[in-house]
Structures are given as C-alpha cells and as structure tokens.
C-alpha cells in the first residue's frame, strides 16, 4: 500500500530548488512504535513504471535525495 503523497513545495522553495529540478512526489511511511513512544517514519520516492525492476537506495539523515 502506497502512503499518501507529501507536498514538498514549501520545503523546496525554502532551499531555492525549483519543481523542474525535483519533480518527484515524496511519501512518508509511518509505523507506531510498539512501546507507545510515538511513530517511526521513513520518507521515500515511488517513481517509474510499476512493472520495472525495483531499485532501493538508502541514505542517512540529514541527507536528502536531491543532494
């Protein structure tokens, strides 16, 4: 199940990045922690044809895929 899209426009504008340079829709998957201390979240992009091979690229925080 895909998470709903997140509007990145305000954050991109803060960084001076145009939507033409970064046309992707961000998504955030949240999971409630079992110990009740809140939710864990992971941001991701889900782009390309659904029948294409899957590629997973992972980077650390505070990196962002555009950088």
Helices and strands as residue ranges (DSSP letters): E 5-6, H 9-14, E 26-32, E 39-45
